[in-house]
C-alpha cells in the first residue's frame, strides 16, 4: 500500500468530481474519502462568548463574530486516496491535480517542482545534442 495521497479543494463539487474520476479510473470506493473540514453554516449564534451581545461594538461585536465566513480562499474539502499500487497512485495524483486539487504538503510541492525543473533541463540538453 502506498502512502495516502491528500489534496484539498475549495468546493465540494470539485472534490466530488475528482472522486467520480478516481472511481472510474479503477480506484476502489473504500480507498477514496472526502472530508469537509468546515461547516458551511458558520458558528451557531447560541454559542456563549463573553462580550458577544448584540450591543457590543468593535472586533468583538456580535455581528462581526457571527458574520458568514468568506469561503473563496478556504480549501474546505480534503480528498484522501489510498492507492493499492504505484501505478494507481500516479493515476490518482494526475486526476486530483487535473481537477484542481491543492497539495497541502510544501515538501512534496517543492520536490515535484525540482523534479520538473530537472526533467526540463535534461530535455533542453538532449535537444542541443
N, C-alpha and C positions, 0 to 999 in steps of 0.2 A: 504494500500500500504506500502510495506517495504521500508527501506532506500535504496538508489541506491547502487548497487554493482559495484565497479570500479576495473579493472585490467589493467595493461599496458603490452604490448608485444613489443619485439624487431622488429618483422617483420609483415607486413600487412598480409601475407599468414597465419600465425598462428592466428591472430585476426579473419580473415575470416573463418578459420576452426572452431574456437570457436563459432562464430556466427551461422554457419550451425548446429553445435551440439545443441546449445541453442534452435534454432527454432525447431529442431527435437524432443527436449525434451518437447515441448509444450509451450514455452515462445513466446508471440506474437511478430511479426516483429517490431511493433512500440515501443516495450519495450527494444529493443537491438540496441544500437548505437555504431558505430565505428568512432572515430575521429583521424585523422592523425595530430600529433602535430608539425611536422617538414616537411619542403619542401625538397623532395629528391634531387632537383636540386641545392640546396645551394643558396648562395646570388647571386643577379644579378650583373654582372660586371659593369653595368651602375650606380650603387649606388655611390653617391658622398661622400667621406670621406676625410678629409684633410690629405695630405701626402700619399695617396694611389695611386700614379702614378707608372708606371712600373719601373721608375728609382730609387725609394726609396728602401733602403736595411734595413734589420733587421726585428724586430717584426711587423712593420707596412708596410712591403713590400707588393706590390700588389699581388705577387704570394702566400704569406702567408695568406693574408686577404681573398682571393678568392679561396683558396685551398678547395677541396671537404672535407666535414665533415666526420670524421671516425664514422661510424654508428654502429659498433659492440657492443658498450657498451651503446647505447642510446635506450631507450624504447619509440619509437616514435608513437606507436599506443595505443589508450586508448579505451577500451570497457566498456560501461556503460550499466548495466542491471537494469531495474525497474520491479522486480518480483511482481506479484499480491498477493502472499501469502507466508507464511514461508516455505512451502514445496517446492515451485518453487525456492525460494531464496536459499535454501540449495542445490537443484539440480544445480542451476546456479553456485554457488561457487565451487562445485565439478568439473563441466565441465571446468570452467575457469582455475582452478588450474591444472587440468589434462592436459590442452592444453598449459601449460607453462606461464599462466598469473602471473604477479607480483602484489602483493597488495601494493600500494604506501602509505598506512596508517600505520605508525610504531606502533601506539597504538593497532590497530587491530591485527597486526602480533604478538605483544607481548602477547596480550590476548589469541590468538589462541595457542601460544606456552605454556602458563601457563595452559590452559585447557588440552592440550595434555599431559603435564607432570603430572597433577593431575589424569588424566584417567589412565596413565601408573602406577602411584603409587597405585591407587585403585586396578588395576588388579594384581599387584605384591602382595598386601596384601591378596587379595582373593585367590590366588594360594597357599599361605603359610598356609592357614587355612583349 
